[in-house]
Amino acid sequence: MREPPLLPVFGKLGVKTRVAVLAAPASPAGIVPRLRELLAAHGGMALKLSVIAWTMVVLGAVFFMMQG
C-alpha cells in the first residue's frame, strides 16, 4: 500500500526554497577592509582627489605663510 506524502515543511506545495550559502572568509570588523574595497573600486578617482586635496593644502599653507 502506498503511503501519503509528508506535508511540506518549507515553501508552498512541497517546493522548498533554496538557500544560497557562500563560503566567504570572516571579515574583520573595522574601517580598513571597507577602505580597501573602496580603493579597489575607485582607486583612480581617489588618487586624483587626494592629489588635488594635497595641492590645495600646500597652496593654502604657502598663502598663510606669505600673509603672516
Protein Blocks (a to p, Z undefined) as FASTA:
>chain_A
ZZdddddfbhjehiacdddddddddddedjklmmmmmmmmmmmmmmmmmmmmmmmmmmmm
mmmmmmZZ
